[in-house]
Amino acid sequence: MSTLLSADNVTVTFTGGTLGRRQVKHALDGVSLQIGEDPPAIIAIVGESGSGKTTLTRLLLGLMAPTGGRVSYRGKLLSEMDRAERLTYRREVQAIFQDPFAAYNPFYRVDRALLLPLQRFGLARNRDEAYERIREALTVVGLRPAETLGRYPHQLSGGQRQRVMIARALLLNPRIIIADEPASMVDASLRATILDTLYRLKTEKGISLIYVTHDLTTAYQIADHVLVMNSGKVVESGDPDSVILNPQHPYTKSLISAIPSVDPDVSWGLDDDARVTAHG
């Protein structure tokens, strides 16, 4: 199996403090992760705030460079890519961020957020073809084009705005989507819809996902592989059943024990029937 995106033993170190009291913080400490070419997979990166999840996401998106280690796409170091290689990487590795409102310019209709990437990467010959692709992408993520296009961001719900961002990523025919807490700022009723949409991108479109979350329950539902992070390190890694049903590391156990149950007298503990994917 050839590797699409990999981080090999990466570290990120920040230095701060005042003169004579310099402090060194390891945001990442020897983290490794790989996503293969085929079959598509969902890798969940789980941890609390400050665990290093966002720093790892920024490395994988090429938004920052590691202090040590390597980040590669299709075997090529991001730092050594030429302009054409980096353009391909930018198109094939897309991001969906936590706040669906902050991703928009409120002065423009949502059409602009969908048209610009098509124009930037030359993926539509004219405006009619661009809108045809946009309508198709919106339909894939469960939105009605006639009720979405022509509107300003504030005229859409949080769930609609987030699904427009998923459609925007889908327009570029990506190989990997990095989704950083994509459902954390929407109502619980919409969370399952967004997770279902992401899951179907894997099963129907062959797109791999890196799903960054603090929520072990959703990671268990949709992921093929789970990495648990704490203080910049991967403390546990494996398939969801082994990591969540049979955790070995004290930190993973503490995360699981902290999850509330509907019935306070019954542990949330998952059984053989509990792992139901977001699509049903």
N, C-alpha and C positions, 0 to 999 in steps of 0.2 A: 504494500500500500504506500503510494507516494504521499508526501506531506504537503498540504497547502500552506498553513500558517503555523509557525512554531516560535515559542519563547524557550530558550535553553539557558537554564541556570542564571536568570536575570536578577540583577540587584539594582535598586535605586536608593541612593543615599543623599540626604539633605543635611547641610551644615548650617547652623544658626547660632544664636546667642550673642553675647557681647564680647568685646576684646578681653581675652584672658579667661573667658568662660565659654569657650566654643563647645557646642553640643552637636553630636552626630546622631541623626535619626535614620534608621533603615526602613524606608517605606516598603521595599521589597527585599527579600533576602533569599536568594537561590531558588527562585520559582521557575518551574518548567511546565509547559503546556503544548500540546500538539493537536491539530485538526487535520485529518487525512483527506485525500481527494475524493475517495469513495469507500463506503457509502456515506451519505450525509448523516450528520449527527448533531445532537444538542448537548453541549457541555455547560453545566451550571457551575458558576463560581459563587460560593456562598460564604457569607461572613458578615459580621457587624460593621458598623461605621468605624473607619480607621483600620480595618483589617488589611487594606492594600488592594481591594477590588478595583477602585477607580484608577489607581496608578497603573495597575496591570492593563486595564482597558485602554488607557492613553498610550501605553507602549505598543499594544497590538494595533492601534489605529495610526501609529507613526506620529503621534502628536508630541511625543517626547522621546529622548534617547535614554537607554539604560546606562547606569554607571558602570555596570559590568554585565557580561553575558551577551547573548545574541538574540535578535528578533529577525526572523526570515520569512519571506513569502515565496513559495515555489523554489525553495533552496537558495534564494538570493537575499543577502542581508539588506534590510531596508536602507541602511546608511550608505550602501554602495550602488543603489539603483540609479540608472540614468533617467532622463525625463520621461521617455516612453514607458519604461518599466514602472515608474512611479505612478503614471497616469492610469495604467492598467490596474495596478494595486489599489489606487483610490476608487476605481469603479467597482472592482470585484469584492472589496471589503468595505461594507457599509455599516453605518451606526444608527441606532435608535436610542435617544436619550430619555432621561427620566421625566423631564418637564415638557409636556407636549405644547405648552403655550410659548415657552421661551424660545422654541425653535423657529418661530414665525416673526416676521416683521408685521406689526399690527396695521401698518399703513397700506399693505397690499393684500389683495385677495389671495386665497390659497392656491389659485391657479399658478401664480408666479413661482411658488415653492416647488411645484411639480414640473413646470416648463424649464426652469433654469438648468437642472442637471441634464436634461435631454439635449439642450443647446450646448452645454459645456462639453459634453462627450460626443457630440455629433451623432446622436442615436435616432434622429428623425430628420427626414429630408425636407419637411415643410410643417407648417402649423397644423394642418389637417391631420397629418400622420401623427404628430405629437399628441394631439387631443385624442386620437383613436387609442393610442397606447395608454394615455392617462385614464381614460374611461375604463379600459380593460383592467388596469391595475387597481383602480378604486373598487371595481366589482369583485375582484379576487379577495380583497380585504373586507368585504361585506358592506360596502357603502354604495349608495345610489348616486351616480354621477350628477344627475339632474338636481339633486338636493344638496350637493356638496360644492360643485364648481360655481364660481361667481360669488362665493361668500367670503366674508372676512373671518379671520380666526376666532374673534369673539362671538361670532354667530354660530359656531359649532360647539358641541359639548367636548369635554376633555377626552372622552373615549373616541369621538369622531376625529379630533385633532391628532390623537396618537395613531389612529388607523391611516390617516392621510400620510403621516410620516413613514409608516410601514410601506404604504403604496409608493412613496417617493423612493425608498430604498429598492423596492422591487423593480421599479422602472429601469434600473441600471443593470439588470441581469446579474446580480451579485452571486458570488460563490459562498460568501460568508456574511452573516449579519451579526454585529455585536450589539446586543440589546442590554442597556444598563438600566435596571429597575424599570422596565417599560410599563408595568401595570401598577406601580406603587402610588401614583397620584390620581387614579381614577376610582370611581365607586366600586364597591365589591361586586355589584351586579354586572359591571362591564369587564371586570378583571378576567373572568373566564372566557369572555368573547375575544379579548386581546390575546390571551394565551392560546386559545384555539387557533386563531389566525397565524400566530407564530409557528405552532406545531404543524399546521398544514403547509407552510412554506417548505418545511423539511420533507414531508411525505408526498406532496404533490408537485413541488417545484425543484426538489433536490438541493435545497439551500441548507448549509450547515449554520448553526447558531451558537454563539457564546452568550449564555443567558446569565447576567450578573444580578444577584438578588441577595437580600437578607432573609428571604422566606424559604425555609426548608420544605414546606409543604408543596409549594408550586414547583420547586426544583425536583421533588420526588415524582410529581405528576408528569412532567414533560421531558426530563433529561435522560440521556443515555449514559452520562458519566457525570459525577459530582466531584468538585474540588472544594474542600472546606479550608478557608483561610483565616489566620489569626496572627496579628502582629507582623504582617508582611511575609508570612510563611504559609506554605500548604501543609496543613497538619494531618489531613486525611484525604484520600483519593480513591475512587472506585465506582462501581455501578451503584445506582440508587439503593438497591436492596441491601448491599453489603454495608454501605456508608450509613444509611439512615435506620435500617432495621437492626443492624448489628454494629453500632459504632464502637471504635476502639480507642479513640483519643478522648481525653477528659473534656476538651473544649467542645467537640461535637456532641458529646453526651449532655453537656450543659445547655447547648442550644436547643436540643430536643426536649429536655426537661422543662425548658422555659415556655414551650408552646402551650397556650391555653387549650383546654378541652371544653366542648359544649357541656359535657357532664363533669362537674368538678370531682366526682368520685371515680371517674374512669380516665385512665391515661389516654392521650391522643394516639398511643402506640398503634402503628399501622399493621394490619394483618394481610393475609394473602389476597383479600378482595378489595383492599383499600387503594391499590395503585391503579387508578383509572385516569387515563390521559385526559387532557383538557378537552379533547374533541368528543368525549363521550365514553 
